[in-house]
């Protein structure tokens, strides 16, 4: 398990969450403001997907 931190524009947050959910097994995203107005920080806990064959 690892945590991903992303700083982005608020309008990009949903697209980023969806892309990460396709690549990893993710938990709920936590969202916080940044010191720079107009951007947010997303913290997402993720694990690698396993492929059992």
C-alpha positions in Angstrom: 0.0 0.0 0.0 1.2 3.5 -0.8 -0.1 7.0 -0.8 -0.2 9.3 -3.9 -0.3 13.1 -3.4 -1.3 15.2 -6.3 -1.6 19.0 -6.6 -4.0 20.1 -9.3 -6.7 22.5 -10.3 -10.1 21.6 -8.7 -11.6 21.0 -12.1 -9.2 18.2 -12.8 -9.8 16.3 -9.5 -12.5 14.0 -10.8 -10.6 13.0 -13.9 -7.5 12.3 -11.9 -9.4 10.2 -9.4 -10.9 8.1 -12.2 -7.6 7.6 -13.9 -5.9 6.4 -10.7 -8.9 4.1 -10.0 -8.4 2.4 -13.4 -4.7 1.8 -12.7 -4.8 0.9 -9.0 -7.1 -0.2 -6.3 -7.8 3.0 -4.5 -9.4 4.2 -1.3 -11.3 7.4 -0.9 -9.5 10.6 -1.8 -8.9 13.2 0.8 -8.9 16.8 -0.5 -7.2 19.8 1.1 -6.5 23.4 0.0 -2.9 24.5 -1.0 -1.1 27.6 0.0 -1.4 28.6 -3.7 -5.0 29.8 -4.4 -6.8 27.9 -7.2 -5.2 24.5 -6.6 -6.0 21.6 -4.3 -4.0 18.6 -2.8 -5.4 15.2 -3.3 -4.2 12.3 -1.1 -5.2 8.8 -2.4 -4.2 5.5 -0.7 -3.6 2.9 -3.4 -2.4 -0.7 -3.9 -1.2 -2.5 -6.9 -3.8 -4.6 -8.7 -3.0 -8.2 -8.8 -3.7 -10.4 -11.8 -4.3 -14.0 -10.9 -4.0 -16.3 -13.9 
